[in-house]
Structure formats: C-alpha cells, structure tokens
Amino acid sequence: MEALLHFLPQVWFVILALFLFLYVLLDGFDLGVGILSLTSSDEERRTLLMTSLGNIWDANETWLILMAGALFGAFPLAFGTILNALYVPLMIMVVGLILRAVSFEFREHSDNKRFWNLVFGAGSFIASLFQGFALGGVLAGITVDADGHFAGGMWDWLSWQSLLMALTLVQGYVLIGSTYLILKTEGALQETHYRTAKLAAWTTLMGAIAITISTPIVYENARARLFHQPEVYIFALIPILGVLLVYLLQQSLNKKQEVLSFIYTVLIFLLTFIGLGFIVFPYIIPPSITIYQAASSPSAMVFMITFIGFLIPIMLFYNIYNYFIFRGKVVSSSIVSALTEDI
C-alpha cells in the first residue's frame, strides 16, 4: 500500500503535465494566430488566418477542461488552493477565451468585421497573457496555512517574475502560431510569417534565458533543488538543448522548410515543459505542498485512471482525425472564385 501511495500521485502528476502540454501546444498556436491577426494588413489576410482555425480551435480547448477536472479529482486540495490563489488571472483568462469564441462566431455574420477582428485578437492576447501570469504565480509559490489552504493576498500572483513569464509565453504562442501559419498559408502571407517566426524565436529565447537565470537566483527552493546533484547536470543540459533547437529552427526557417519549422517549435515547447517539471516536482502547490500530501485516496485515483485510460485515446484520435481531415493550405476566396470560373 505504501508503494501505491507513492506511485499513484506520480502517475497523476505526469498525466496532468501531459494534459497541460497538449493544451498549451494545441490551443497555443490558435491563440498565437489570434494575436497575429492584430497585425494583418487587410481583411482578406485576417479571413485566411481565421479560416485556418475554423474547424479545430474549439477542440483544442477541451484539454484545458480535462486538465481542470483531473486536477480536481486527483489533487482536490491543490485544485481549491490554486483556484483561490489565482482567481483574478484565471477569471480574466476565461473572459479572454469567451471574447475569442463570441467574436469568432459573430464575425462570420457581421457587416462590421473590423470590430470583431479586434475583439478576437484582443481576446487571444488577454487569454495568453493571463495564462502566463497564472503559470508565473504558481512557480513563484503560493502562501498556504498549516492545512494547505490559501493564506496569501489577492495580488500575490502579480510580480516582475510573473510578468516576465507572461510576456515570454505570449512570444512562445506567437512563435508556434507563426510556424502553424507557415504550414497553412502560401505566397506573401507565408513569407510574412516566416519573418514573424524568426523574430518570435529570438524574443522567446531571450525570455527563456531570463527566466532560467532568474529562477534559481530569486527562489531559494528552486535553487536548492536545481543545484543538487545529479539534477544540476540535467538542468544545465536543458538550456543548451534549447539554444540548439532555436538554432535549428532558424536554419529551417531560412531554408523555408515548412514541416521541420513546426516540429522544432513543438520540441522547444516540450523541452520547456521538461524544464518546468524539474523545477516544480514533487510539489503540486509550490513551495510547500507535495503531490503526496494533496493526493486523493488511492481508490479514487485508480478509478480515475481507469476512466481516463478510455478517454485519452478517444480524444487523441479525434484531434488527429480532425487535423488530418482539414490538412492542407487555406486558399483565399478570390483564388477559389478564379478556379471556379476556369472550371
């Protein structure tokens, strides 16, 4: 039983990390596309950007819902405490996601598309920024009482470290949004996003370097863990691999390699999550409550694993099938009209 009590929380920590990674990866590129839509020079380009998301964006957000439900079931103490600590950024994030959803649907039938374009882009930026604030608030640490309940202030999540995390996450979303649009567009629009991807790769790298340097300096708990052997060698390897991946990404962008550019971006996100995992584990409420202290009963976690074991393959199959069906380039309406006339 003792081995099971130790093993099950680790399994659920990995499952939650997987859900979070899939959400950030999949919803990240459509949030990035939304932010990039603010810089589009004309209505036709904005239409192409939004068309590239039309059949997939809502499915991407299901991973966020699944992650919240899994956190509530596997670590109920963490769910309540984190929600209390991050109530403000999470609610603003939800408002941003609602603005995106409403504007996406209303724009299609509105004569005033400029207004809904702005709402869609602003909602994407707001959701991205406050996701970063929430992540930064967790990494900075949450003040709790002896029972593990939130005992801090309403604005504890707001600091220069969380601002740095938020701005870096926005740049990361712009990067993956740009490489996604490289896959989905062609011509002048594709060339534009080759340029935005190159710029976002460097700004994301600079933000990541600043976070990597400042985290062990500012947070004593992270410093004690990261500079403990053998973790220090793994921690040192992650930034080196990150710089290498950014270099390979820049090379692929220069060579106009569409698929490789997106793959390298995904690998950068994956490496970032591995690094964050090293900083946080085994805490579910840094820096005081571990996954073992916050875990549900073994029977509840086993039951949930059985349920999730059926659900994950179904959701993954649906996502893969969705992307397979709607693969290929998006084409402007003017090109479609010309092709129709030729036929």
C-alpha positions in Angstrom: 0.0 0.0 0.0 2.8 2.4 0.8 4.3 1.8 -2.7 0.9 2.5 -4.2 0.5 5.7 -2.2 3.9 6.8 -3.6 3.3 5.7 -7.2 -0.2 6.9 -8.0 0.4 10.6 -7.3 3.5 10.5 -9.6 1.3 8.9 -12.3 -1.3 11.7 -12.0 1.4 14.3 -12.0 2.6 13.0 -15.4 -1.0 12.8 -16.7 -1.7 16.4 -15.6 1.6 17.5 -17.2 0.5 15.7 -20.4 -2.9 17.5 -20.4 -1.3 20.9 -19.8 1.3 20.3 -22.5 -1.3 19.3 -25.1 -3.4 22.3 -24.2 -0.5 24.8 -24.4 0.7 23.2 -27.7 -2.7 23.0 -29.4 -4.5 26.0 -28.1 -1.2 27.8 -28.1 -1.0 28.0 -31.9 -4.5 29.3 -32.3 -4.0 31.9 -29.6 -0.9 32.8 -31.5 -2.8 33.1 -34.7 -5.3 35.3 -32.9 -2.5 37.6 -31.7 -1.0 37.7 -35.2 -4.4 38.7 -36.6 -4.0 42.1 -35.0 -1.0 42.7 -37.3 -2.8 41.6 -40.5 -2.7 44.4 -43.2 -6.1 43.7 -44.8 -9.4 41.9 -44.3 -8.5 39.1 -46.8 -5.5 38.1 -44.7 -7.4 38.1 -41.5 -10.0 35.9 -43.1 -7.4 33.4 -44.2 -5.9 33.4 -40.6 -9.3 32.7 -39.1 -10.2 30.2 -41.7 -7.1 28.2 -40.8 -8.6 27.8 -37.3 -12.3 27.4 -38.2 -12.6 23.6 -37.7 -10.1 23.0 -34.9 -9.9 25.8 -32.4 -12.8 24.7 -30.1 -11.5 21.1 -29.9 -8.1 22.4 -28.6 -9.7 23.9 -25.5 -11.1 20.6 -24.4 -7.7 19.7 -23.0 -7.9 22.6 -20.6 -11.3 21.4 -19.3 -10.0 17.9 -19.0 -6.9 19.1 -17.0 -9.1 21.1 -14.6 -11.3 18.0 -14.0 -8.4 15.7 -13.5 -6.7 18.2 -11.0 -10.0 18.4 -9.0 -10.2 14.6 -8.9 -6.6 13.6 -8.3 -5.5 16.6 -6.1 -8.6 18.3 -4.7 -6.6 20.3 -2.1 -4.4 21.7 -4.9 -7.5 22.5 -7.1 -9.1 24.6 -4.3 -5.9 26.3 -3.2 -4.6 27.2 -6.7 -8.0 28.4 -7.8 -8.2 30.7 -4.8 -4.7 32.0 -5.2 -5.0 32.6 -9.0 -8.7 33.6 -9.1 -8.0 37.0 -10.8 -5.7 35.9 -13.6 -7.8 32.7 -14.3 -11.1 34.7 -14.5 -9.5 37.3 -16.8 -8.2 34.4 -18.9 -11.7 32.9 -19.1 -13.0 36.3 -20.2 -10.4 36.4 -23.0 -11.4 32.9 -24.1 -15.1 33.9 -24.1 -14.3 37.0 -26.2 -12.5 34.8 -28.7 -15.4 32.4 -29.0 -18.0 35.1 -29.3 -16.1 37.1 -31.9 -15.2 34.1 -34.0 -18.9 33.3 -34.4 -20.3 36.9 -34.7 -17.6 38.0 -37.2 -18.9 35.4 -39.7 -22.3 37.1 -39.9 -21.5 40.7 -39.1 -21.1 43.6 -41.5 -18.7 45.3 -39.1 -16.0 42.7 -39.3 -13.3 45.1 -38.1 -14.8 45.3 -34.6 -15.0 41.5 -34.2 -11.5 41.2 -35.6 -10.2 43.4 -32.9 -12.2 41.6 -30.2 -10.8 38.2 -31.4 -7.2 39.4 -31.4 -7.6 41.2 -28.0 -9.3 38.1 -26.5 -6.4 35.9 -27.7 -3.8 38.3 -26.3 -5.6 38.6 -22.9 -6.0 34.8 -22.6 -2.3 34.3 -23.4 -1.0 37.0 -21.1 -3.0 35.9 -18.1 -2.2 32.2 -18.7 1.4 33.4 -18.3 0.6 35.3 -15.1 -1.1 32.2 -13.7 1.9 30.0 -14.5 4.3 32.6 -13.1 2.2 32.8 -9.9 2.4 29.0 -9.4 6.2 28.9 -10.0 6.7 31.9 -7.6 5.0 30.0 -4.9 1.6 30.1 -3.1 1.3 31.0 0.5 -0.7 28.4 2.5 -1.7 27.7 6.1 -1.0 24.5 8.1 -3.9 22.7 6.3 -2.7 23.7 2.8 -5.3 26.3 2.2 -4.5 29.6 0.5 -3.4 32.2 3.1 -2.0 34.9 0.8 -3.2 38.0 -0.8 -5.4 38.7 -3.8 -2.5 40.1 -5.9 0.3 37.7 -4.9 0.5 36.4 -8.4 1.5 39.8 -9.8 5.2 40.3 -9.7 8.0 41.1 -12.2 8.8 37.4 -12.4 5.2 36.5 -13.4 5.2 39.4 -15.9 8.4 38.0 -17.4 6.7 34.6 -17.7 3.6 36.1 -19.2 5.4 38.1 -21.9 7.6 35.0 -22.7 4.5 32.8 -23.1 2.9 35.3 -25.4 6.0 35.3 -27.6 6.0 31.5 -27.5 2.4 31.4 -28.7 3.3 33.9 -31.5 6.1 31.6 -32.5 4.1 28.4 -32.7 1.2 30.4 -34.3 3.6 31.6 -37.0 5.0 28.2 -37.7 1.5 26.8 -37.9 0.6 29.5 -40.4 3.7 28.7 -42.5 2.1 25.2 -42.8 -1.4 26.5 -43.7 -0.6 29.5 -46.0 1.3 30.3 -49.1 2.7 33.2 -51.1 3.1 36.7 -49.5 1.2 35.7 -46.3 3.5 32.7 -45.7 6.6 34.9 -46.2 5.2 37.3 -43.6 5.0 34.5 -41.1 8.5 33.2 -41.9 9.6 36.7 -40.7 7.4 36.7 -37.6 8.6 33.2 -36.7 12.2 34.3 -36.9 11.6 37.3 -34.7 9.4 35.4 -32.2 12.1 32.7 -31.9 14.7 35.2 -30.7 12.3 37.0 -28.3 11.1 33.7 -26.9 14.7 32.6 -26.4 15.7 35.8 -24.6 12.7 35.5 -22.3 13.5 31.8 -21.6 17.1 32.7 -20.8 16.0 35.4 -18.4 13.6 33.0 -16.7 16.3 30.3 -16.5 18.8 32.7 -14.9 16.4 34.5 -12.5 14.5 31.4 -11.2 17.4 29.9 -9.1 18.5 33.4 -8.0 15.1 34.5 -6.8 13.6 31.3 -5.5 15.5 29.5 -2.8 13.5 26.3 -3.1 14.3 26.1 -6.8 17.9 26.9 -6.2 18.4 24.1 -3.7 16.7 21.6 -6.0 18.3 22.6 -9.3 21.9 22.7 -8.0 21.6 19.4 -6.2 23.4 16.5 -7.9 22.5 14.8 -10.2 19.7 17.3 -11.1 22.3 20.1 -11.8 23.6 18.2 -14.8 20.1 17.7 -16.3 19.2 21.3 -15.6 22.4 22.5 -17.3 21.7 20.3 -20.3 18.2 21.8 -20.9 19.3 25.4 -21.8 22.0 24.0 -24.1 19.4 21.9 -25.9 17.1 24.9 -26.0 19.6 27.1 -27.7 20.5 24.3 -30.2 16.8 23.8 -31.1 16.3 27.6 -31.6 19.4 27.5 -33.9 17.9 24.5 -35.9 14.6 26.3 -36.1 16.2 29.4 -37.5 18.1 27.3 -40.1 14.8 25.6 -41.1 13.1 29.0 -41.4 15.9 30.3 -43.6 15.7 27.2 -45.8 11.9 27.5 -46.0 11.3 24.0 -44.5 7.6 24.2 -43.5 7.2 20.9 -41.6 10.6 21.0 -39.9 10.0 24.5 -38.6 6.8 23.4 -36.9 8.5 20.2 -35.5 11.4 22.2 -34.0 8.9 24.6 -32.4 7.0 21.7 -30.8 10.3 20.3 -29.5 11.1 23.7 -27.9 7.8 23.7 -26.1 8.4 20.1 -25.0 11.8 20.9 -23.7 10.4 23.9 -21.8 7.8 21.7 -20.1 10.5 19.2 -19.1 12.5 22.1 -17.5 9.4 23.4 -15.7 8.7 19.8 -14.4 12.2 19.7 -12.9 11.5 23.0 -11.1 8.1 22.1 -9.7 8.3 18.3 -8.9 7.3 16.9 -6.4 5.3 20.0 -5.4 1.8 20.5 -6.7 1.4 23.7 -4.6 5.0 25.2 -4.6 6.9 25.5 -2.4 5.2 23.6 0.5 2.5 21.0 -0.6 3.7 17.9 -2.4 1.7 15.7 -4.7 1.7 13.1 -1.9 0.2 15.4 0.6 -2.5 16.7 -1.8 -3.4 13.4 -3.4 -6.9 11.8 -3.3 -7.4 8.4 -1.9 -5.8 5.5 -3.8 -9.2 4.1 -4.8 -10.3 7.4 -6.3 -7.1 7.8 -8.3 -7.3 4.2 -9.6 -10.9 4.7 -10.6 -10.0 7.9 -12.4 -7.1 6.3 -14.2 -9.5 3.6 -15.5 -11.8 6.3 -16.8 -9.0 8.4 -18.2 -7.5 5.4 -19.8 -10.5 5.1 -22.1 -10.9 8.9 -22.6 -7.4 9.8 -23.7 -7.1 7.6 -26.8 -10.6 8.8 -27.9 -9.6 12.4 -27.6 -6.2 11.9 -29.2 -7.9 10.0 -32.1 -10.4 12.8 -32.5 -7.7 15.5 -32.6 -5.6 13.6 -35.0 -8.5 12.8 -37.3 -9.6 16.4 -37.2 -6.2 17.7 -38.2 -5.9 15.0 -40.9 -9.3 15.9 -42.5 -8.6 19.6 -42.5 -4.9 19.4 -43.6 -3.5 21.4 -46.4 -3.4 25.1 -47.3 -6.1 27.6 -46.8 -7.0 29.5 -50.0 -8.4 33.0 -50.4 -11.9 33.5 -51.8 -10.5 35.3 -54.8 -8.5 32.3 -55.8 -11.4 30.0 -55.3 -13.6 32.2 -57.5 -11.0 32.2 -60.2 -10.7 28.4 -60.1 -14.5 28.1 -60.3 -14.7 30.3 -63.3 -12.0 28.3 -65.1 -13.9 25.1 -64.4 
